[in-house]
């Protein structure tokens, strides 16, 4: 395993956060443009009678708002993910096939968009604007995970399991820090989710590689290498 220094944690984190900031800026610009078109009528209360004749008010998302949010999130995620791939290619030599990773990430954004469209529609219909918000976070997660693995597979396929632990570290870090931020300011969290997700995915992967490197140096067993066999029926060559 190639020797790593602690600096990769910070370099990957800031590369991911930088890409996420670009995505947040794109998101903000499109949302601001949508305000100029549909105003602040993001959600309306619709009065409906239930089976007992009781009038209930249920939240209904403005149709144009949903369109703008999906468009904004798509443009933001595709911008952030492509810049994420470019920045990590620039700061580390292990990543190869930049054009391939960029192409795969670009088309993955299109495919993921069509896959999450029903989720946006269902969540907005049931939970209103809150449902759109959580569907958007899920959308960002899917794109970030794909961009992350598109890079890592092109860089070091033998240590894919280390990268898998890295993404788990990143998710845990995001849920911890993102949860605290969401509790204090949910509006700011909407835009901060981009740099947090991409930043913690990059930094979490660095943490996993440094941690595994220390284990390998101390015990001399490269047990997360895909070429390492534990039994005759495990990873047959």
C-alpha positions as CSV (number, residue, x, y, z in Angstrom):
1,X,0.0,0.0,0.0
2,X,1.3,3.4,-1.0
3,X,2.4,5.4,2.1
4,X,0.1,8.3,3.0
5,X,0.5,11.4,5.1
6,X,-2.1,13.0,7.3
7,X,-2.2,15.9,4.9
8,X,-4.4,13.8,2.5
9,X,-7.3,14.1,5.0
10,X,-7.3,17.9,4.8
11,X,-6.5,18.1,1.1
12,X,-9.3,15.7,0.2
13,X,-11.7,17.4,2.6
14,X,-11.0,20.9,1.2
15,X,-11.2,19.6,-2.3
16,X,-14.6,18.1,-1.6
17,X,-15.7,21.2,0.3
18,X,-14.6,23.4,-2.5
19,X,-16.5,21.4,-5.1
20,X,-19.5,21.5,-2.7
21,X,-19.3,25.3,-2.4
22,X,-19.6,25.6,-6.1
23,X,-22.7,23.4,-6.0
24,X,-24.2,25.5,-3.2
25,X,-23.6,28.6,-5.2
26,X,-25.3,27.1,-8.3
27,X,-28.2,26.0,-6.1
28,X,-28.5,29.5,-4.6
29,X,-28.5,31.2,-8.0
30,X,-31.3,29.1,-9.4
31,X,-33.4,29.3,-6.3
32,X,-33.1,33.1,-6.3
33,X,-34.1,33.2,-10.0
34,X,-37.1,31.0,-9.1
35,X,-38.1,33.6,-6.4
36,X,-38.3,36.3,-9.1
37,X,-40.7,34.1,-11.1
38,X,-43.0,32.5,-8.5
39,X,-42.4,34.7,-5.5
40,X,-42.4,33.1,-2.1
41,X,-45.5,30.9,-2.7
42,X,-43.4,27.8,-2.2
43,X,-46.1,26.0,-0.3
44,X,-49.9,26.5,0.1
45,X,-52.4,25.1,2.5
46,X,-55.3,23.3,0.8
47,X,-58.4,22.7,2.8
48,X,-60.0,19.3,2.4
49,X,-62.7,17.4,4.2
50,X,-62.0,14.0,5.7
51,X,-64.4,11.1,6.1
52,X,-65.9,12.7,9.2
53,X,-66.6,16.1,7.6
54,X,-63.7,17.8,9.4
55,X,-61.9,20.3,7.3
56,X,-58.1,19.7,7.3
57,X,-55.4,21.9,5.8
58,X,-52.7,20.0,4.1
59,X,-49.5,21.4,2.7
60,X,-49.2,21.4,-1.1
61,X,-46.0,22.3,-2.9
62,X,-46.2,24.9,-5.6
63,X,-45.8,22.9,-8.9
64,X,-43.3,25.5,-10.3
65,X,-41.3,25.4,-7.1
66,X,-40.9,21.7,-7.4
67,X,-39.6,22.1,-10.9
68,X,-37.1,24.8,-10.0
69,X,-35.9,22.8,-7.0
70,X,-35.3,19.7,-9.0
71,X,-33.6,21.7,-11.7
72,X,-31.5,23.6,-9.2
73,X,-30.4,20.5,-7.4
74,X,-29.5,18.7,-10.7
75,X,-27.4,21.6,-11.9
76,X,-25.8,21.9,-8.4
77,X,-25.0,18.2,-8.1
78,X,-23.6,17.9,-11.6
79,X,-21.4,20.9,-11.0
80,X,-20.1,19.8,-7.6
81,X,-19.5,16.2,-8.7
82,X,-17.6,17.1,-11.8
83,X,-15.4,19.6,-10.0
84,X,-14.9,17.0,-7.2
85,X,-13.5,14.6,-9.7
86,X,-11.3,17.3,-11.3
87,X,-9.9,18.6,-8.0
88,X,-9.0,15.2,-6.6
89,X,-7.3,14.3,-9.9
90,X,-5.2,17.4,-9.6
91,X,-4.1,16.9,-6.0
92,X,-3.3,13.2,-6.1
93,X,-1.4,11.2,-8.7
94,X,-3.0,7.8,-7.9
95,X,-6.2,8.8,-9.8
96,X,-6.0,7.8,-13.4
97,X,-8.5,8.0,-16.3
98,X,-9.8,11.5,-15.5
99,X,-11.7,11.7,-18.7
100,X,-13.4,8.3,-18.0
101,X,-14.3,9.3,-14.5
102,X,-15.7,12.6,-15.7
103,X,-17.8,11.0,-18.4
104,X,-19.1,8.3,-16.1
105,X,-20.0,10.9,-13.5
106,X,-21.8,13.1,-16.0
107,X,-24.0,10.4,-17.4
108,X,-24.6,9.0,-13.9
109,X,-26.0,12.5,-13.0
110,X,-28.6,12.2,-15.8
111,X,-29.5,8.6,-14.8
112,X,-29.8,9.5,-11.1
113,X,-32.0,12.5,-11.9
114,X,-34.6,10.3,-13.7
115,X,-34.4,7.7,-10.9
116,X,-35.1,10.2,-8.1
117,X,-37.9,12.1,-9.9
118,X,-40.6,9.8,-8.5
119,X,-39.1,10.3,-5.0
120,X,-39.4,14.1,-5.4
121,X,-43.0,13.8,-6.5
122,X,-44.0,11.3,-3.8
123,X,-42.3,13.1,-1.0
124,X,-43.6,16.5,-2.1
125,X,-47.1,15.2,-2.3
126,X,-47.0,13.6,1.2
127,X,-44.7,16.0,3.2
128,X,-44.8,19.2,1.2
129,X,-41.7,21.4,1.1
130,X,-40.0,19.2,3.8
131,X,-40.4,16.2,1.6
132,X,-38.7,18.1,-1.3
133,X,-35.9,19.0,1.1
134,X,-35.2,15.4,2.1
135,X,-35.5,14.1,-1.4
136,X,-32.9,16.7,-2.4
137,X,-30.5,15.6,0.3
138,X,-31.0,12.0,-0.9
139,X,-30.3,13.1,-4.5
140,X,-27.0,14.8,-3.4
141,X,-25.9,11.7,-1.5
142,X,-26.4,9.4,-4.5
143,X,-24.4,11.6,-6.8
144,X,-21.6,12.2,-4.3
145,X,-21.3,8.4,-3.7
146,X,-21.1,7.7,-7.4
147,X,-18.5,10.4,-8.1
148,X,-16.5,9.1,-5.1
149,X,-16.4,5.5,-6.3
150,X,-15.9,6.4,-9.9
151,X,-12.7,8.1,-8.8
152,X,-11.5,5.4,-6.4
153,X,-12.1,2.5,-8.8
154,X,-10.0,4.3,-11.4
155,X,-7.3,4.9,-8.8
156,X,-6.7,1.7,-6.7
157,X,-9.0,-1.2,-7.3
158,X,-7.1,-3.4,-4.9
159,X,-8.2,-1.3,-1.9
160,X,-11.8,-0.9,-2.7
161,X,-12.8,-2.1,0.7
162,X,-10.8,0.7,2.3
163,X,-12.7,3.1,0.2
164,X,-15.9,1.5,1.3
165,X,-15.0,2.1,4.9
166,X,-14.0,5.6,3.9
167,X,-17.5,6.4,2.6
168,X,-19.0,5.0,5.8
169,X,-16.7,7.4,7.8
170,X,-17.9,10.2,5.6
171,X,-21.6,9.4,6.1
172,X,-21.1,9.2,9.9
173,X,-19.3,12.6,10.0
174,X,-22.0,14.2,7.8
175,X,-24.8,12.9,10.0
176,X,-23.0,14.1,13.1
177,X,-22.0,17.6,12.1
178,X,-24.9,18.0,9.6
179,X,-27.4,17.0,12.2
180,X,-26.1,19.6,14.7
181,X,-26.2,22.3,12.0
182,X,-29.7,21.3,10.9
183,X,-30.9,21.6,14.5
184,X,-29.6,25.2,14.7
185,X,-30.3,26.5,11.2
186,X,-32.1,24.4,8.7
187,X,-32.0,27.0,5.9
188,X,-28.2,27.3,6.1
189,X,-28.0,23.5,6.2
190,X,-29.7,23.3,2.8
191,X,-26.8,25.1,1.2
192,X,-24.1,23.8,3.5
193,X,-25.1,20.2,2.8
194,X,-23.1,20.3,-0.5
195,X,-19.7,21.2,1.0
196,X,-20.4,18.9,4.0
197,X,-21.2,15.8,2.0
198,X,-18.5,16.1,-0.6
199,X,-16.0,17.4,2.0
200,X,-16.6,14.6,4.5
201,X,-16.7,11.9,1.8
202,X,-13.2,13.1,0.7
203,X,-11.9,13.5,4.3
204,X,-13.5,10.3,5.5
205,X,-11.7,8.4,2.8
206,X,-8.4,9.9,3.9
207,X,-9.1,8.9,7.5
208,X,-9.8,5.3,6.4
209,X,-6.6,5.1,4.4
210,X,-4.5,6.6,7.2
211,X,-6.1,4.3,9.8
212,X,-5.6,1.2,7.6
213,X,-2.0,2.2,6.9
214,X,-1.2,2.3,10.6
215,X,-2.8,-1.2,11.1
216,X,-0.8,-2.5,8.1
217,X,2.5,-1.0,9.4
218,X,2.0,-2.4,12.9
219,X,0.7,-5.9,12.1
220,X,2.1,-6.5,8.6
221,X,-1.1,-8.0,7.2
222,X,-2.7,-6.4,4.2
223,X,-6.1,-7.9,5.0
224,X,-8.2,-5.4,3.0
225,X,-6.2,-6.0,-0.2
226,X,-8.5,-7.7,-2.7
227,X,-5.6,-10.1,-3.6
228,X,-5.3,-11.3,0.0
229,X,-6.9,-14.8,0.5
230,X,-8.2,-16.1,3.8
231,X,-9.4,-19.5,2.7
232,X,-9.3,-21.7,-0.3
233,X,-12.9,-20.7,-1.2
234,X,-12.3,-17.0,-0.7
235,X,-11.1,-14.9,-3.7
236,X,-10.1,-17.8,-5.8
237,X,-7.4,-16.9,-8.4
